[in-house]
Amino acid sequence: MTPVALRSALEARARSLGFDAFGVTTPGGIPQAAPRLAQALADGHHGTMRWLSDRAEWRGDPSALWPEARSVVMLGMNYGPDEDPRAVLQRRERGAISVYARGDDYHEVIKGRLKQVAGALASMGAQAKVFVDTAPVMEKPLAEAAGLGWQGKHTNLLSREFGSWLFLGAIFTTAELPIDEPAVGSCGSCRACLDACPTDAFPAPYRLDARRCISYLTIEHAGPIPQEFREAIGSRIYGCDDCLAACPWNKFAQEGREMRLSAREALRAPALAELAGLNDADFRALFAKSPIKRIGRDRFLRNVALAIGNSGVPAMAVHAERLTRDSSALVRGAAVWALSRLAPATVSALAEDAASTETEASVRDEWRAATALEPA
């Protein structure tokens, strides 16, 4: 089979498996990636995500990851929502979950299908390796080089056909395939994504400081969320779609076709009061096959507690008060903050008793801050 025919066969197979975008580049097709990554790491914009600095040389130069690779096949699967994901933010007693996490874990959905596409390469005697966001591969620059779209000012991939909503997968192969022209950026003077960010996480266009990003804070950040960001987080309990949803290119977006990636009804706008009562077993059951399960119950309940505090609904104080007695210090600390916003008199009454029984310094400091005292 000629390289052209092999590429055509691969694309046909990919589309039959539900992929919506297909392109090919070379391992050397992203020369700008290494210096950009180095600058972000030097600025500390990766926060505690040390896996970004680990194997940085592989991320910046895909040929170092697998020297035998000659082509990189980039595939995209549309997961466009059926509604504006920001609408739930107006429902104060409901939690907002990022669109990508409302259905099944995309890693599991996409990886199996990538392997099936790669099987066509193996049948022709070529070697192949598949990657879905779990290896030192910079999928977005590779997707741009393969013509799937361009990295917008918010650093995410944008597509003329699918807007902000593409999951990406990569197949590295020893086969030499015809390559595509890189996509050309079409953001112009638009600042919609930058201006939409609640925490001002973009120090400049095309640069993201993860330490200020709500997705990072609610998912990757393991400890107490810094006070300066808590109010801005609002009811976002897992991730944030504001910069994605604000992009004007979404006027061309389409609703995703893959049912496993569609939103589960239970995760469209879950009631904060119900989530606040989750024990570990309940959490695992609710988020089975969901990417949310990865952060664990305590980190998730931390987010829920902050959302309760941001609800502005005094009746929700009972849930915050109950969470101040949670087994997790991380949850208790967030609950104290929430209670101080909804029922400050209750906090004052409980603070003295809590100071004598709490042992974790982080929780003691939350009580002191909630009663307007300086941390020890």
N, C-alpha and C positions, 0 to 999 in steps of 0.2 A: 504494500500500500504506500502511495506517495505521501509526503508530508502534508500536502494540501488535502488529500483524501482522508488521511488519519485525523486531521483537525476537524474536518467536516463530520466525520463519524463520532468524534468525541462530543462535539457540540450537540449533535442530534441526540446522543445518549443522555447528556446532561439535561437537556430540555425535557426529555421524556420522563426524567426523574424529578421534575419540579423546579429546576433552576431557571431563573428568569433572565440572567445576564451571564455572558461568557466572553472571555478575552484571553489573550496570550501575550506574555512579555518574556524577557530573559532575566536570569538572576542578576545581571549587571544593569538592569533597567532603572534602578532608583539611586543614582549617585548622590542625590541631595539628601537622602535619608540619614546617612551616618552623621554628617555635621549638624543636622537639625536635632537628632537625638542627643548628640554630645552636648549641645547647648542647653537642651531641656534638663538633662541630668546635672550639668554644672550649676544650673540655676535652682536645683532642688525641686523642680516642678513635678517630679514623680512622687513626692511625699514619701510614704513608707513602702511603696511598691518596689521593693528591692529587686524583684524579678525583672524589672525593666533595665536595671544596670547590670545584672548578671547576664553574661553572654551578649553584651551590647555589640560586640564585634560581629556576631551572627545576625543580629537585627539589622545593623546598618549595611551588611554585605551578605545577601542570601547565598552567594557562591561559597562563602565560608561555612555555611551550615551544611551544605552537601556539594562538594566540589564537582561531582560527576553530573550534576543537573545541567541541562542545556536549555530547558524551557520551563516557564511557570504558567500553569493554567489557572486563571482566577475566575471563580464562579460566584454569583450573587443570587440570593433567594429573597424575594420581596416579602416583607412582613408588615406592609402598610396597614394602619388601624382603620376601623370603620367609623371613627369619630375623632374629633380633636381631643388628644389626650389631656389637654389642659382644662377641659370642662369640669373634671372631677374636683379641681382645686377650689371651686366655689361651694362645694358641699362640705361644710366645716366638720361634720362628724364622720366623714369618710376618709379613708387613706388613698393616696395616689401611688400607684405602682407603675414603673416604666413599662411602656408598650412591649419591649422585648422580653419582659419577664412575666407577662400575663398568661402565657401558654406554656407548652413543654420546653425543656431546655434545648436551645437551638444547637448546642454542641452535639447532642445525641442525635437530633434529627438530621443534621447536615453531614456529620462524619460518615455515617453508614452509606449515604448516597455518594459521597465523594469516593469512597472505596469502590463502589460499583462503576463509577466513571473511570477510575484508575484501572479497573479490571480490563477495560478495553485496551489500555496501553500494554498491560502485561501479556495479553493475548497476541500482541504484535511483537513481543520480544523486548519491549522497553521496560525499564524499571521506573517505579513511581512511589512517591511518599505523599501522604495527605496531611493537611494541617488545618485546624479550626480553632484559632484563638488560644491554643494551649501550648504553643512552642514559640521560640524566639524568632517569629516571622512578623514583619510589619505589613499586614494585609492591606491597609489603606493606601500607602504609597504604591504597592504592587498593583492594586486594583486601578489606580489612576494611570499607571504606566501601561496597563493592559486595555485601557479605554473604557472601563466600566463607569467611570465618573471621575470627579475631581474632589480633592480635599478642600472643603469650604473654609471660611474664616474661623469657624468653630472647630476645625481640625477633623470633622467627620466627613465621610464620603457623601457626595451629592450626585444624583443621577438625573439626567434630563427626563427620563421616563418614570422613575420611581421616587424621585425626591430624596428624602432623608432615610428611607426605610429599606436598606439592603443588609442582610447578613452575608458575610464573606467567608469563603473557603478557598484553600490553595492546594494545587497538586504540583509538586516538583517532579520533573521527569527527565530521563536521559534522552528522550526523543527530541529531535530538533523540529519544531513546528513553526509555521508562518506566524509572525507576530503582528500585533495591532499597533496602530498609532496611539500615543498617549492622549488622554482626554485633555481638553483645554479648559481651564478655569473660567467660570462665567458668573462670578459674584459681583463684578463691577464695584460700584461705590456703596453697595448695600451693607448695612450694619444690623439688620434685623436680629440675627442670631446673637451678636455681641450684646446688643441692648436688652435682649430678653433675659439674660442671665441674672438670677436673683442675688447672686453672691459676687458678681463682678469677677468671674474667674478667668477672664481673658485679658492678660496684660497688654496684648497687642493682637491685631488680626493674625490668624493662623498660629497662635500660640495659646496654650491652655496651662494654667497653673492648677494642677489637680488638687492641691491642698485647699483650694477654695471652691472646688466643684461639688455640688450636692450629690452627684452620682458616686464620687469618690468617698465623700464623708459618710454616706448612708450604706455603702457596700464594702469598700476596701479598708476604711479607717476602723481600727479595732477598739480604740478606747473611747472615753467621753468625747462627744463632739464639742469643739470650742464654743464658748458662749457667744462669740460675735456672729456665728452663723445660724444659731438655733431658730431665731424668729424667721429668718429668710427661708428656712427649709419648709416652713408651712406644714402642709399635710403630706409631704412627700416621704413615704416610708420605705421606698426602695427605688433608688435612681431618680432621674429627672429627665424630662423630654423637652424642656422649654426651648433650648436653642435649636433642637431638631424641628420642633413643631412650628417655630416662628419663620422658617425659611420659605420665601415666596415660591421656590421651585416645587413645593408640595402641591401646588395647583395642578400639577401633572401626575401626582401620585395616584396609585391604585390600591385598592384593598388586597391584602395578601390572599393567595389561593390555598396555601398549605394549612389544612385544618389543625394539625398538631401545634402550629404556631399561633393560632387564633386565641383570643382572650377567653379564659374560663370565666363564666359568669361570676363565680365566687371571688375573682380577683380584679374585676372591673372597677369596683368602688367599694371595697370591704369596709364594714362598720368598725371603727376604731374600738368601740366598747367590746365587741366580740373578740377582736385580735388581742386586746389587753388581757384576756383570760386564758390565753394559750399556755399550756404546759409543754414540755419538750415533746411528748408523744403526739399531742394535738398539732404542734407545729410541723412535725415530720409528716404527719398524715395529710395536712392541708397542702403542703408544698412538695409532695411526692412528685418526682420527675420535673420539678421546677428549679431554675437556677437560684431561686431565693433560698433554698435549703442550704446552699453552700455557706452562707454567713452565720448560720446557727440561730437558735431561738433567742439568746440573750441580746445579741447585736440587733436583731430585728425588733425585739420588744423595747430596746433603747429608742429606736426610731419611732415606734408607736407612741411611746410616752411623750416624746417631744411634740408629735403631731397633736396629741390630746391637749398639751399645754398651749398650742397655737390655735386650737379650735375656737377659743373665746366663748365657749359654752359652759357656764358655771356648773351645770348638772353633770358634766364630765369629770368634775373634781373627784367624785367617788372612786373612779377608776384609777386616777393618778394616786390618790391616797392609798389604795390597796397595793399599788405597785411599789410604794415606798417600803413595803415589807417583803418584797420579792427576794428570792434566794440569791439573785445576782446583784453584786454591787454596781455593775454597769447600769442595770435597769433601775435600781433604787436611786442612783444619782440623777438620772434623767427624769424620774418621776418626781423627785423633790423640786426640780426646776419647773415642771409642769404644774405641780400643786401651788407653787408660789405665784403663778400667773392666774390661776383660776380661783384660788381660795387662800389669799395671803394670811388671813386671820388663823386659819387652820395650821398653816406652816409655823406661825409664831407659837401656837399652843403646843405643837409637837416637837419643836426644835430642841428644847431643853432636855426632854426625855431621850431624844435620838442621840444627842451628844454624849450621853452617858452609856449608851448601848452599842452604838456603831463603832467598829474597829477600823474599817478601811478609811484611809486618809481622804481619798477622793470623795467619798460620800459625806464625811464630816465637813469638807470644804463646800459641798453643795448646800448643806444645811446652813452654814455660816453665810454663804452668799445670798441664800434665799431670805435670810433675816437681816440683810444689809450690814453684816459684820464682815470684817476682813478675814480671809483665810489665815489659819495659823502658819 
